[in-house]
C-alpha cells in the first residue's frame, strides 16, 4: 500500500462522525416491556413511540455506522422481536455540525 493511501486511511479513521438511525421494531406484545427495557440500555438509544400492536419507533446514535448495525442486530436478536428495520440513516462529520446553515431564498440553489 502506498504511503499516500495509508495516510488517507489514517485520516479517515481520525474523522469524528455522528451517525443517527431511525428504526421500526415489531415485537410480541407480551414481551414489549422487556424489549423496551433492553433497547433502553443501548448507548444513545431513544424510544419515541410504542403502539398497542407492538411496534416501536427508535432512534440510535453512534460515532460509526458499524456500531449502529451492531445495535440493530442486537435488537433483532432479542426474544420476541419479529423485526428491526432501518428506516433512515444519516451521518455528518462532527466538525460540520458546528457550521452555520444559511437560508437560501432561491430554491433553485438547493440540491
Steps between C-alpha positions, in 0.01 A plus 500: 500500500636840409581754771241738355224240518607399849485865613151533349380200703653642818332836439163330440532307825566822693196689368237515770156422365148517634262232372129492568262225394125468522367147529164331546492198727210254477474283807275265690254698713559262790875578507477871424606622847810279511591606147448866589732462799766321293497767227519773763830356624667552160722810503336803335175321425161660536153351466258760366178302474351157568176392335248261652588257216860471623674738260765738630663807348863517611797723425859390545805727502865401475840610374521233228249327273632161611383572854150579370499173302609306810224661707236410240628140498484492881142628498403245232642220717288589805240236589161608370631738232355417159698764311714811542495698177722793411281783375748787490874547553704818480853599591702819524856580590482634855682816388223567245242512777652832615470662156234761453223415254383790286144550385488483119225731370529345153391134508679432170832525688405215731604149406 
